[in-house]
Amino acid sequence: MQESQSVEAPMTGDPDRRGPPTREAFARFVPIATRWSDNDAYGHLNNIVYYSLFDSAVNAILIEAGLLDPASSPIVGLVVETSCRYFSSMTYPEPAEVGVAVEHIGRTSVRYHLAVFRADASEAAAAGRFTHVYVDRQTNKPFPIPPGHRELMEKLKVIERE
């Protein structure tokens, strides 16, 4: 009988599988206050809150840059995919900071790497991905990422260090 050998495969895909990312993995941080209603019956932020924090941080950066008016921009980014890994619990009233970095820019889409940190913590409490597909607001059909958005996205890229 032949003995099977275990060969460790190189880590591919989601680098957050190795553990919580640190602040060095992100280009920008957006401070966001947690709310009383964010806590669940177990006394910590409900899982869905992290997705809301991701969404709020990305949109805050776009609005701050003058690239998004939620009520009237003719081209908008719609969320088509999200994911989140949880490393430690947070609770209201802990202030949160959301780290934002761009992982990939396509013709009509962008994938963000995001993480929620306690204020002054070096490791993330949760981290995930968030993909926007840019569409024409009137037709909901994919539309090329506008130049101003693409320029901002390039500034949010982070080169991964091993």
Steps between C-alpha positions, in 0.01 A plus 500: 500500500620844414513756780327830423695815558358832605635785292426850619365705212606861464243751630296637215179696487390690808804613706267563798484121545843531663350720773393858555659756271696786652470870426787484249266317259283811452539835326232699686306485824150630556390552862140389560310507830322183603138535614294352779285319244810330350522260797320168473351278770848364578633845586726555199471660158269293283665343193299715259639817662845427359360504145333833575830639629675384180233666284507823703879528484526451122217743431641757746828501306319541166277779635796678664684493166197657325449187289165385636172674566277215619188681379609611155824349368427360152758219543496304827673198647268217598614234744504161327707295743611522864678280751614533859720304742464567871805492728379661824179653632428870523221667691329835530630757602841405359599740223590326174744584225454339160815434300451531123723375219437417136600148397388494138373749244327368190326678214165536680574361847722550803572264789579654837677336792346636820548446871342625820742595775449616855645850532877466546499119454770363273300193384155493346196367685347406163608518136347436164445587138249725330451518121334791325385476137452843348171547319304768325235600756226521235561165329677302776737376226874473573695816421878558486642635826515881461853649483473686833391183679780300337757761608379481861499119489861495381595708806328245725705205372738342749793282403487180709804417706581139580 
